[in-house]
Amino acid sequence: MKHIRYAAFASLLLAHAAIASVSVKDDRGQTITLAKPAQRIISLAPHATEDLFAIGAGKLIVGAVNHSDYPPEANKIERIGGYNGFDLERIRALKPDLIVAWQSGNPVKQLAQIETLGLPVFYTFSKKLEDVPTVMERLGVLTAKESKAQTAAGKYRSSLATLEKKYTGRKPVRVFYQVWDRPLMTINREQIISDAMRLCGGINVFAALPALVPTIDDEAVLAANPDIIVTSGEPGVKDSWLNRWRRWPNLKANKHLYILPKDLLNRMGPRLVEGTEKLCEAIDKTR
């Protein structure tokens, strides 16, 4: 009888251990396993911060990078650095049990240093619009917020499907997306904004360039002769970026210059679908 009770107890312990541990694959295809759902998270990208709040895990964030400003509650989170580097000592002191990183946007050397600390790192790098909700779902597993994650992902997918249905078959429009002014920078086909263009019926005129965010010059834009030029940011601040193109009256995009709302299109988080809608509306005005 004692052996039976012992076996039953052992089975319960094993079952509990199986339930407590969580495991998913990140965007590198690497398996991330936690002994139990994360309770202390550091977010190394503004879009990751938005993802975590969207799935109900915002209160678990103990550290975040600069510009993690949405939702407004995110401004209260302690800062551990920014795009140019992190405070590794502060990260260690915060004792995180999960770090959410941005594969293409964080300093590679510092990410390697973080991994040497033995901290689990979940890498995000969405290349397609459809990848975004899967990140929320996987973070939901790692934080035991599966239900809210599925709800957030479902809402995103529903909005995306609506846009797909609305803009499928529209007349193609050639698009130049301006990331920066000096130096002049854009995106190639691997950057997720290019996929947003595709949904809207837009064609990225610099899709074939090898770099994810390549540096170009005025002559390249004039040679590509896009139908529309788009950037993101605050009206007034970015006006000069677009006004430069008015110098060339023969440029097709000369009268089709648009500034989209800040951070909607250039963050691969839950609000990206809203940014895509704004992009589609701008492209549609050009037809």
C-alpha positions in Angstrom: 0.0 0.0 0.0 2.9 2.3 0.9 4.4 1.7 -2.5 1.1 2.6 -4.2 0.9 5.8 -2.3 4.5 6.7 -3.0 4.0 6.0 -6.7 0.9 8.2 -6.7 2.7 11.0 -4.9 5.6 10.8 -7.3 3.2 11.0 -10.3 1.7 14.1 -8.8 5.1 15.7 -8.4 6.0 14.9 -12.0 2.7 16.2 -13.3 3.2 19.4 -11.3 6.7 19.9 -12.7 5.5 19.4 -16.2 2.8 22.0 -15.7 5.1 24.5 -14.1 7.8 24.4 -16.8 7.0 26.3 -20.0 8.7 26.0 -23.4 8.5 27.8 -26.8 10.6 28.5 -29.8 11.7 32.1 -30.5 12.1 33.8 -33.9 15.5 32.2 -34.3 14.0 28.8 -34.0 15.7 28.3 -30.6 13.8 26.6 -27.8 13.4 28.7 -24.7 12.5 26.7 -21.6 11.7 28.2 -18.2 11.3 26.2 -15.0 8.1 28.2 -14.3 6.3 31.1 -16.0 8.3 34.3 -16.0 7.7 36.8 -13.2 10.5 39.3 -13.8 10.9 40.4 -17.4 13.2 42.8 -19.1 12.1 44.2 -22.5 14.8 45.2 -24.9 12.5 46.8 -27.5 9.5 49.1 -27.5 7.4 46.6 -29.6 8.2 43.9 -27.1 6.9 46.1 -24.3 3.7 46.6 -26.2 3.4 42.9 -26.8 3.7 42.1 -23.1 1.1 44.7 -22.1 -1.3 43.5 -24.8 -1.3 40.0 -23.3 -1.7 41.2 -19.8 1.9 40.8 -18.7 2.8 44.4 -18.4 3.1 44.3 -14.6 5.8 41.6 -14.9 8.2 44.0 -16.7 10.9 45.2 -14.3 13.1 46.9 -16.9 12.7 48.3 -20.4 14.6 50.3 -23.0 14.2 54.0 -23.8 11.2 54.8 -26.0 9.1 52.0 -24.4 6.3 54.6 -24.1 3.1 52.7 -25.0 0.8 52.1 -23.3 1.3 55.1 -21.0 1.9 52.9 -18.0 5.1 51.7 -19.7 6.7 55.1 -18.9 6.9 54.1 -15.2 9.2 51.1 -15.9 12.8 51.4 -15.0 15.1 52.1 -18.0 18.1 49.8 -18.6 19.5 51.5 -21.8 18.5 52.1 -25.4 19.4 51.3 -29.0 23.1 52.2 -28.4 23.6 49.9 -25.5 22.4 48.5 -22.2 23.4 48.8 -18.5 24.4 45.2 -18.0 25.0 45.6 -14.3 21.6 47.0 -13.8 20.1 44.2 -15.8 21.9 41.7 -13.6 20.7 43.5 -10.5 17.0 43.4 -11.5 17.3 39.6 -11.5 15.1 38.9 -14.5 13.9 35.4 -15.3 13.2 36.3 -19.0 14.6 38.8 -21.4 12.7 39.7 -24.6 15.2 40.9 -27.3 15.0 42.3 -30.8 17.3 40.3 -33.0 17.8 43.0 -35.7 17.6 46.0 -33.5 19.7 45.3 -30.4 23.5 45.5 -30.1 24.8 42.0 -31.0 27.8 42.1 -28.7 25.7 43.1 -25.7 23.1 40.4 -26.4 26.0 37.9 -26.4 27.1 39.3 -23.0 23.6 38.9 -21.6 23.5 35.3 -22.7 26.8 34.6 -20.9 25.0 35.7 -17.7 22.9 32.6 -18.1 19.7 34.5 -18.5 17.0 33.1 -20.9 16.6 35.4 -24.0 13.6 35.2 -26.3 14.4 36.8 -29.6 11.8 38.5 -31.7 12.2 39.3 -35.4 8.9 39.4 -37.3 9.3 39.6 -41.1 5.7 39.3 -42.0 2.5 40.8 -40.7 1.2 37.4 -39.8 4.3 36.7 -37.6 3.3 39.4 -35.0 0.4 37.5 -33.3 2.5 34.4 -33.0 5.0 36.4 -30.8 2.1 37.4 -28.5 1.0 33.8 -28.3 4.4 32.5 -27.5 5.0 35.2 -24.9 1.6 34.2 -23.5 3.0 30.7 -22.9 6.1 32.0 -21.2 4.1 34.2 -18.9 1.1 31.9 -18.2 -1.1 34.5 -20.0 -2.2 32.2 -22.8 -5.9 33.2 -22.7 -5.3 37.0 -23.0 -2.5 36.3 -25.5 -4.9 34.4 -27.7 -7.5 37.1 -27.4 -5.0 39.8 -28.4 -3.7 37.7 -31.3 -7.2 36.9 -32.5 -8.1 40.6 -32.5 -5.0 41.4 -34.6 -5.6 38.6 -37.1 -9.3 39.7 -37.5 -8.2 43.3 -38.3 -5.5 42.1 -40.7 -8.0 39.8 -42.5 -10.3 42.8 -42.9 -7.5 44.9 -44.5 -6.5 42.0 -46.8 -10.1 41.6 -48.1 -10.4 45.4 -48.6 -7.2 46.0 -50.5 -6.7 42.8 -52.5 -6.6 43.5 -56.2 -6.1 47.2 -56.0 -4.0 49.0 -58.6 -0.2 48.6 -57.8 1.5 51.7 -56.5 5.3 52.1 -56.3 6.3 53.2 -52.8 9.5 54.7 -51.2 9.5 54.4 -47.4 11.9 56.9 -45.9 13.3 55.7 -42.6 15.8 58.5 -42.0 16.8 61.7 -43.6 20.6 62.2 -43.1 21.8 59.7 -44.1 18.9 58.8 -46.3 17.7 55.4 -45.4 15.0 53.0 -46.5 13.9 49.3 -46.2 14.3 46.2 -48.2 11.8 43.3 -48.8 12.8 41.5 -45.5 11.7 44.4 -43.3 8.1 44.0 -42.1 6.9 47.4 -43.4 7.5 46.0 -46.9 5.0 43.3 -46.2 2.5 46.0 -45.1 3.1 47.7 -48.5 2.3 44.4 -50.2 -1.0 44.1 -48.3 -2.0 47.6 -49.4 -1.1 46.9 -53.1 2.2 48.8 -52.8 5.5 47.9 -54.4 8.7 48.6 -52.4 11.0 50.3 -54.9 14.0 49.3 -52.9 12.9 45.7 -52.1 15.9 44.1 -53.8 18.6 45.9 -51.8 20.7 43.5 -49.7 20.7 45.4 -46.4 17.6 45.3 -44.1 17.8 49.1 -43.7 20.0 50.3 -46.5 21.5 53.8 -47.0 20.8 55.3 -50.4 21.0 58.8 -52.0 18.7 61.2 -53.7 19.8 60.0 -57.2 18.6 56.4 -56.3 15.2 57.8 -55.4 14.9 59.9 -58.5 15.9 56.9 -60.6 13.3 54.7 -58.9 10.7 57.4 -59.4 8.1 56.2 -56.8 4.5 57.2 -57.0 4.4 58.0 -53.3 6.9 58.7 -50.5 6.0 57.8 -46.9 7.6 58.3 -43.5 6.5 58.0 -39.9 6.7 60.6 -37.1 5.3 63.8 -35.7 3.9 66.3 -38.2 6.0 69.4 -38.3 9.1 67.5 -37.2 9.3 65.4 -40.3 8.0 68.0 -42.8 11.5 68.9 -43.9 12.2 65.3 -44.6 9.5 65.2 -47.2 9.7 68.8 -48.5 13.1 68.1 -49.9 11.4 66.0 -52.7 9.4 69.0 -53.9 12.6 70.3 -55.5 12.1 67.8 -58.4 8.8 68.6 -60.2 9.2 65.6 -62.5 9.2 63.2 -59.5 5.9 61.3 -59.5 5.7 61.3 -55.7 6.1 65.1 -55.7 2.5 65.6 -54.8 2.1 62.4 -52.8 4.1 62.9 -49.7 2.7 61.4 -46.4 3.7 61.4 -42.7 2.1 58.4 -40.9 1.3 58.5 -37.1 4.4 58.0 -35.0 5.3 54.4 -34.0 2.3 52.7 -35.5 4.0 51.3 -38.6 7.6 51.1 -37.4 7.0 48.8 -34.3 6.3 45.2 -35.0 3.8 44.9 -32.2 0.0 44.8 -31.7 -0.6 48.3 -33.2 1.2 47.5 -36.5 -2.1 46.5 -38.0 -3.3 50.1 -37.3 -0.2 51.5 -39.0 -0.8 49.2 -42.0 -4.3 50.6 -42.3 -2.9 54.2 -42.3 -0.4 53.2 -45.0 -3.1 51.6 -47.1 -5.2 54.8 -46.9 -2.2 56.9 -48.0 -1.5 54.6 -50.9 -5.1 54.6 -51.9 -5.1 58.4 -52.2 -2.3 58.0 -54.8 -4.3 55.8 -57.1 
